[in-house]
Structure formats: structure tokens, C-alpha cells
Amino acid sequence: MKRNQGNSLFNKSLYALFYLIFIITIVSCSPPKYLNQTNYQFKNASGKPDYSSLNYWASHPWKTDAADNIPSSIQNKNKDSLVDVFFIHPTTYTDPAMPMGWNADIDNEALNKKTDNSTILYQASVFNQECRIFAPRYRQANIKAFYTTNKEDADKAFDLAYDDIKAAFEYYLKYYNNGKPIIIASHSQGTLHAGRLLREFFEDKPLQKKLVCAYIIGLPVFTNYFKELKPCYDSTSIGCFVSWRTFKQDYTVAFIKEEKESAYVTNPLTWTLSENFAPAKLNKGGILREFNKVIPGLVHAQIHGNVLWVNKPQFFGNIFLTMKNYHIADYNLFYVNIRENVKTRIQSFLKK
């Protein structure tokens, strides 16, 4: 997908630059002791992922992985698998020196561990009560591709990454899906690829009838991007998508001000597109550094233009939190609400 101004899902500009602070405050942590370690020692001479091998899935129902974990204070631990979620993780290849070039080495052990101990644990795990989780590894574009002036190389990097995602999804459909309903979920760079996937495989295609919901979070979904796929209008809507970007209240970063198109924004405390204020009492629990610690009432939320505004997260020690762009916490701040909404939408889908 070329990044045409008038028809792009995302105005990438400097947006993903904020992943350079991935190691601080919100989701940075040493791997939890309970996190089951994966064997990362595998090789692929072609450089391309072989999705018949579980090694090329960051999360898969047939292996023990980070997405299997559940915060200890959450009681709804019974798992079901009536629906599959295909989760596309965000950028974890954040070294601006680009030691692996524009695209990450699919077999890089350190990067795979970083991916598993961050986004797979803190984001993909939100779906594990109701779904089988399929999260492919892919040759993700380096974060620099989002803000370089070298657009040709950046587009090639994103295209290569999407080629892997497409191959993984096609393999999933052929060998794993077996007619099950599907949730597409993603964050940041993952959402860039999820948008393309939804247009290519779902919009105005038979597979659209199998779509429970798309949680495409962390990048703007402009109103002219999809032709058939619509935003969800409440907590029970199905066959639709939800999306938001989280910032501290009263803060508008420069690249947001430059956006000339309107974007759909969902309030994850009400699951509507309403700009009405949603108080923190509606927030059933977010997760910060400590995965096992769920904090109710962490933030309130209100849609403001193309973004979601929240208060400074309320937790002990928040005096040290100075960041105003909560991009890396788009899932974390609403962890329990998302978890419960997945169940609600699945129930709605199965009743249709």
C-alpha cells in the first residue's frame, strides 16, 4: 500500500518515533518469572518465515507462549476457543542504527524475546479468555521507516513486512481456521498491516461475514480508507472495527494538528464514537509495569478530534511519569475493558 495523502489509512509522519521510549515507564520490565521461555534457536536460509513451523509464531495455540498469561488478580480465567484472533504486533525493531537493515531478521533471538516480553505479553494476552491466538513473527520494518525522508526504501520495508503478514494469514486460513469466526487485532505498525489485510481479505469478500471485530489500535483510521467496513457504534456491534490513539488530556502533538482528514475514534470505556466524557469509574482495570497488578479506575477517557484524551494514569509513583503520548499503553490502560468487550462481541456474533 502506497502512502498517498488522500487515501492512506495512516499519516505515519513522526508517529511511531515514540516507540523509542518503549523501554521506559509503562510496559518496560524484565521478563516475569512465570513467563514460559521459547526456544529461539532456529534457522531459515532464505530469510523468509516458514509458517508451518511454530518457531515463526510469537503466539500459537499449539505452543506455550507469553500470550497465555493472565494477570493473577483477574478471576475470569476459563478459556474458550470458539473464535480465533489474528494478532499483528507493533514495532519492536527500534534501533535507529538499523543493524539488520530496513527490515528485522526473522531469526533474531534478542528481538524475538523483546517482542514476546512486551507486546505479546501485554497486548495479545488480552484475548486469551475467549480466543485462540495466532500472532506471526514477521520481518517488521525498522521504526525509522515511519519518519525517514527516504520514502522509497520505507515503502519497500513496509511492503516486505506486509508480505510476511499476508503469507502468515493465508497459511492460517488454509491450515488452522476451519471456518471459525475471526478477530483481527493489532497495534501501531501492526495496524498498518492489519488495514491492508482487512481490505484485501475481508472488505466485500465472503470472509467479511466471519469477522467478529477488528481491534486496529494505535494509528489513525481515516474515514475514507474503508469502503464497506464500518466502525463499531456500541459494545455489541460486530463485523466492524474499533480504533484509538491515547494522549494526555489537553496535549496535542504537532503531527496530529497537521492531519487534514478525520479519523474514527472509539472510546474504550463506552465503546461508542460519542465525544461525551467517560469517567474513570468505568475503567475496570489497566496494567502498567507489573503485569499481575490490575489497577481499576486508571484513567478516564474522552474523544477529542482524531485522538483519545485521558488523565495522567493514577497509580503510586505517577509523579515520575512525564510523558504525554501514551501510545505504547493504548492497550494497557484499558486491559480489562478490552478483555470483557471481546467476550461481549463474541456472544453477540454467535447469537446473530
C-alpha positions as CSV (number, residue, x, y, z in Angstrom):
1,M,0.0,0.0,0.0
2,K,1.5,3.3,-1.0
3,R,1.1,6.1,1.4
4,N,-1.0,8.6,-0.6
5,Q,-2.1,11.5,1.5
6,G,-5.8,11.3,0.4
7,N,-6.3,7.6,0.7
8,S,-3.9,6.4,3.4
9,L,-5.1,4.6,6.5
10,F,-2.3,6.3,8.4
11,N,-0.4,9.6,8.4
12,K,2.8,7.9,9.7
13,S,5.0,11.0,9.9
14,L,6.7,11.0,13.2
15,Y,4.1,8.9,14.9
16,A,6.0,5.7,15.6
17,L,9.0,7.6,16.8
18,F,7.6,7.3,20.3
19,Y,8.5,3.6,20.3
20,L,12.0,4.8,21.0
21,I,10.8,5.2,24.6
22,F,9.5,1.6,24.7
23,I,11.8,0.7,27.5
24,I,10.5,3.2,30.0
25,T,7.7,3.5,32.4
26,I,4.6,1.8,31.0
27,V,5.4,-1.6,29.7
28,S,9.1,-2.0,30.2
29,C,10.1,-4.7,32.5
30,S,12.3,-7.8,32.9
31,P,10.6,-11.0,31.7
32,P,8.3,-12.2,34.5
33,K,9.4,-15.3,36.2
34,Y,6.3,-17.1,35.2
35,L,6.8,-16.3,31.5
36,N,7.4,-19.5,29.7
37,Q,10.5,-19.2,27.6
38,T,10.5,-20.1,23.9
39,N,13.3,-21.9,22.1
40,Y,14.6,-19.2,19.7
41,Q,17.3,-21.3,18.2
42,F,16.2,-21.9,14.6
43,K,17.4,-21.1,11.2
44,N,15.9,-20.2,7.8
45,A,18.4,-19.9,5.0
46,S,16.0,-17.9,2.8
47,G,15.3,-15.3,5.4
48,K,11.6,-15.8,4.9
49,P,9.4,-17.2,7.7
50,D,8.1,-20.7,7.3
51,Y,4.7,-20.6,9.0
52,S,4.5,-24.4,9.1
53,S,7.0,-24.1,11.9
54,L,5.8,-22.9,15.3
55,N,9.0,-21.0,15.7
56,Y,7.6,-18.4,13.3
57,W,4.6,-17.7,15.5
58,A,5.1,-15.5,18.5
59,S,1.9,-16.9,19.8
60,H,0.1,-20.1,18.7
61,P,-2.4,-22.4,20.3
62,W,-0.1,-25.3,20.0
63,K,2.7,-23.8,22.0
64,T,3.2,-22.2,25.4
65,D,4.0,-18.6,25.0
66,A,3.6,-15.1,26.6
67,A,0.1,-14.6,25.4
68,D,-1.1,-17.5,27.6
69,N,-0.5,-15.4,30.7
70,I,-3.4,-13.9,32.7
71,P,-2.9,-11.3,35.5
72,S,-3.3,-13.1,38.8
73,S,-6.0,-10.8,40.1
74,I,-8.3,-11.5,37.2
75,Q,-10.8,-14.2,38.1
76,N,-12.3,-14.9,34.6
77,K,-9.7,-17.4,33.7
78,N,-11.8,-20.0,32.0
79,K,-10.7,-20.2,28.4
80,D,-12.7,-21.0,25.3
81,S,-11.8,-21.2,21.7
82,L,-14.9,-20.6,19.6
83,V,-13.2,-17.7,17.9
84,D,-9.6,-17.1,16.6
85,V,-7.7,-13.8,16.9
86,F,-5.0,-13.0,14.4
87,F,-2.8,-10.5,16.2
88,I,-0.2,-8.4,14.4
89,H,2.3,-6.9,16.8
90,P,3.8,-3.4,16.7
91,T,7.3,-2.2,16.1
92,T,9.9,-3.7,18.4
93,Y,12.8,-3.2,16.0
94,T,13.5,0.3,17.3
95,D,17.3,0.6,16.9
96,P,17.7,3.7,14.7
97,A,21.1,2.5,13.6
98,M,19.2,-0.3,11.8
99,P,21.8,-3.0,12.4
100,M,19.7,-5.5,10.4
101,G,18.8,-3.1,7.6
102,W,15.4,-1.7,6.9
103,N,13.7,-5.0,8.0
104,A,14.3,-7.1,11.0
105,D,15.9,-10.5,10.8
106,I,13.1,-13.0,11.5
107,D,15.5,-15.2,13.4
108,N,17.0,-12.6,15.7
109,E,16.8,-14.1,19.1
110,A,17.1,-10.9,21.1
111,L,14.4,-9.1,19.1
112,N,12.0,-12.1,19.3
113,K,12.4,-12.1,23.1
114,K,11.8,-8.4,23.3
115,T,8.6,-8.8,21.2
116,D,7.4,-11.7,23.4
117,N,8.1,-10.0,26.7
118,S,6.4,-6.8,25.7
119,T,3.6,-6.7,23.1
120,I,2.7,-10.4,23.2
121,L,2.5,-10.4,26.9
122,Y,0.8,-7.0,27.5
123,Q,-1.4,-6.8,24.4
124,A,-2.1,-10.2,22.8
125,S,-2.8,-11.8,26.1
126,V,-6.0,-9.6,26.5
127,F,-7.7,-12.0,24.0
128,N,-6.8,-15.3,25.7
129,Q,-10.0,-15.9,27.6
130,E,-12.2,-16.3,24.6
131,C,-9.9,-16.9,21.6
132,R,-7.1,-19.0,20.2
133,I,-4.3,-16.5,19.5
134,F,-2.3,-16.6,16.3
135,A,0.5,-13.9,16.3
136,P,3.0,-14.3,13.5
137,R,6.6,-13.2,13.6
138,Y,7.4,-11.1,10.6
139,R,10.2,-9.1,9.1
140,Q,9.0,-5.9,10.6
141,A,10.1,-2.5,9.3
142,N,12.5,-0.6,11.5
143,I,10.9,2.4,13.3
144,K,13.0,4.7,11.1
145,A,10.8,3.8,8.2
146,F,8.0,5.9,9.7
147,Y,9.8,9.2,9.6
148,T,12.6,8.9,7.1
149,T,12.7,11.2,4.0
150,N,13.7,8.1,2.0
151,K,10.1,7.1,1.1
152,E,11.1,4.6,-1.5
153,D,13.1,2.4,0.9
154,A,10.5,2.9,3.6
155,D,7.7,1.7,1.4
156,K,9.7,-1.3,0.4
157,A,10.3,-2.1,4.0
158,F,6.6,-1.9,4.9
159,D,5.7,-3.9,1.8
160,L,8.1,-6.7,2.8
161,A,6.7,-6.8,6.3
162,Y,3.2,-7.0,4.9
163,D,4.2,-9.8,2.5
164,D,5.0,-11.9,5.6
165,I,1.8,-11.0,7.4
166,K,-0.2,-11.9,4.2
167,A,1.7,-15.2,4.0
168,A,1.0,-16.0,7.6
169,F,-2.7,-15.2,7.3
170,E,-3.0,-17.3,4.2
171,Y,-1.3,-20.2,6.0
172,Y,-3.6,-19.7,9.0
173,L,-6.7,-19.7,6.8
174,K,-5.6,-22.9,5.0
175,Y,-4.5,-25.0,7.9
176,Y,-5.9,-23.6,11.1
177,N,-9.1,-21.6,10.7
178,N,-11.5,-24.4,9.7
179,G,-14.4,-22.0,9.4
180,K,-14.1,-20.3,12.8
181,P,-15.1,-16.6,13.3
182,I,-12.1,-14.3,13.3
183,I,-11.0,-11.2,15.2
184,I,-8.2,-9.1,13.7
185,A,-6.2,-7.3,16.3
186,S,-3.1,-5.1,16.0
187,H,-1.2,-2.1,17.3
188,S,0.9,0.6,15.6
189,Q,2.9,-0.9,12.7
190,G,0.7,-4.0,13.1
191,T,-2.3,-1.8,12.5
192,L,-0.7,-0.5,9.3
193,H,-0.6,-4.1,8.0
194,A,-4.0,-5.0,9.5
195,G,-5.6,-2.3,7.4
196,R,-4.2,-3.8,4.3
197,L,-5.2,-7.3,5.3
198,L,-8.8,-6.2,6.0
199,R,-9.1,-4.5,2.6
200,E,-7.6,-7.4,0.8
201,F,-9.2,-10.4,2.5
202,F,-12.4,-9.1,4.2
203,E,-13.9,-6.0,2.6
204,D,-16.7,-7.0,0.2
205,K,-15.4,-10.6,0.4
206,P,-17.1,-13.7,1.8
207,L,-14.7,-13.6,4.8
208,Q,-16.3,-10.4,6.0
209,K,-19.2,-12.5,7.3
210,K,-16.7,-14.3,9.6
211,L,-15.3,-11.0,11.1
212,V,-16.4,-10.6,14.7
213,C,-14.5,-7.3,15.1
214,A,-11.2,-5.7,14.2
215,Y,-9.3,-4.1,17.1
216,I,-7.0,-1.9,15.0
217,I,-5.4,0.4,17.5
218,G,-2.5,2.9,17.7
219,L,-2.7,4.5,14.3
220,P,-5.5,6.6,12.8
221,V,-8.2,5.0,10.7
222,F,-9.2,7.9,8.4
223,T,-12.9,8.0,7.3
224,N,-12.2,7.4,3.6
225,Y,-10.0,4.4,4.0
226,F,-12.5,1.6,4.1
227,K,-15.4,1.3,1.6
228,E,-17.5,-1.4,3.2
229,L,-16.1,-1.9,6.7
230,K,-17.7,0.4,9.3
231,P,-16.7,1.5,12.8
232,C,-18.4,-0.1,15.7
233,Y,-21.1,2.1,17.2
234,D,-21.6,0.3,20.5
235,S,-20.2,-2.6,22.6
236,T,-22.1,-5.3,20.9
237,S,-21.6,-4.3,17.2
238,I,-20.0,-7.0,15.1
239,G,-18.3,-7.1,11.7
240,C,-16.9,-3.7,12.4
241,F,-13.7,-2.1,13.8
242,V,-12.5,-0.1,16.8
243,S,-9.5,2.2,16.9
244,W,-8.0,4.9,19.1
245,R,-4.7,6.7,20.0
246,T,-4.2,7.8,23.6
247,F,-2.8,11.1,24.7
248,K,-2.8,13.1,27.9
249,Q,-5.7,15.4,28.2
250,D,-5.0,18.9,26.7
251,Y,-2.0,17.7,24.8
252,T,-2.0,17.8,21.0
253,V,1.2,16.8,19.3
254,A,2.3,18.6,16.2
255,F,1.7,15.8,13.7
256,I,-1.9,15.4,15.0
257,K,-2.5,19.1,14.3
258,E,-1.3,18.5,10.7
259,E,-3.8,15.8,10.0
260,K,-6.2,17.1,7.4
261,E,-8.6,14.1,7.4
262,S,-11.0,13.0,10.1
263,A,-10.3,9.7,11.8
264,Y,-12.6,7.3,13.5
265,V,-12.0,7.2,17.3
266,T,-13.6,4.7,19.7
267,N,-13.8,5.4,23.4
268,P,-12.9,2.0,25.0
269,L,-14.8,2.9,28.2
270,T,-18.1,3.3,26.4
271,W,-17.3,1.5,23.1
272,T,-19.0,4.4,21.2
273,L,-17.9,7.2,18.9
274,S,-19.5,9.7,21.3
275,E,-17.4,12.6,22.5
276,N,-19.1,12.5,25.9
277,F,-16.8,12.3,28.9
278,A,-16.4,8.7,30.3
279,P,-15.3,8.8,34.0
280,A,-12.6,6.7,35.4
281,K,-15.1,4.6,37.3
282,L,-16.0,2.9,34.0
283,N,-12.3,1.8,33.7
284,K,-12.4,-1.8,35.1
285,G,-8.6,-2.1,35.2
286,G,-5.4,-1.3,33.4
287,I,-2.0,-2.8,33.6
288,L,1.3,-0.9,33.8
289,R,4.8,-2.2,34.6
290,E,3.7,-5.1,36.8
291,F,1.6,-7.5,34.7
292,N,-0.1,-9.1,37.7
293,K,-1.3,-5.8,39.1
294,V,-4.6,-4.6,37.7
295,I,-5.4,-1.1,38.6
296,P,-9.1,-0.1,38.4
297,G,-10.0,3.5,37.5
298,L,-6.6,4.1,36.0
299,V,-7.8,6.7,33.5
300,H,-10.9,8.4,32.3
301,A,-11.4,8.9,28.6
302,Q,-12.9,11.4,26.1
303,I,-12.6,11.6,22.4
304,H,-11.0,14.9,21.2
305,G,-10.9,15.3,17.4
306,N,-8.8,12.5,16.0
307,V,-7.5,11.1,19.3
308,L,-8.5,9.9,22.7
309,W,-7.7,12.1,25.7
310,V,-7.1,10.6,29.2
311,N,-5.9,11.9,32.5
312,K,-2.4,11.1,33.8
313,P,-2.7,7.5,34.9
314,Q,-3.5,7.2,38.6
315,F,-1.0,4.9,40.3
316,F,1.5,5.1,43.1
317,G,4.7,6.7,41.8
318,N,3.0,8.5,38.8
319,I,4.9,11.7,39.8
320,F,7.7,10.2,37.8
321,L,5.6,9.8,34.7
322,T,6.2,12.8,32.5
323,M,5.3,11.5,29.0
324,K,2.2,12.8,27.4
325,N,1.9,10.5,24.5
326,Y,0.5,7.2,25.8
327,H,0.9,5.3,22.5
328,I,2.6,2.3,24.0
329,A,-0.2,2.0,26.6
330,D,-3.1,2.0,24.1
331,Y,-4.0,-1.5,25.2
332,N,-2.6,-1.4,28.8
333,L,-4.7,1.5,30.0
334,F,-8.0,-0.4,29.2
335,Y,-6.9,-4.0,29.6
336,V,-9.9,-5.4,31.4
337,N,-12.4,-3.4,29.4
338,I,-11.0,-4.8,26.2
339,R,-10.9,-8.3,27.6
340,E,-14.6,-8.1,28.6
341,N,-15.6,-6.5,25.3
342,V,-14.1,-9.3,23.3
343,K,-16.4,-11.7,25.2
344,T,-19.4,-9.4,24.6
345,R,-18.8,-9.1,20.9
346,I,-18.3,-12.9,20.5
347,Q,-21.6,-13.5,22.3
348,S,-23.3,-11.0,20.0
349,F,-21.8,-12.7,16.9
350,L,-22.8,-16.2,18.0
351,K,-26.4,-15.0,18.6
352,K,-26.8,-13.3,15.2
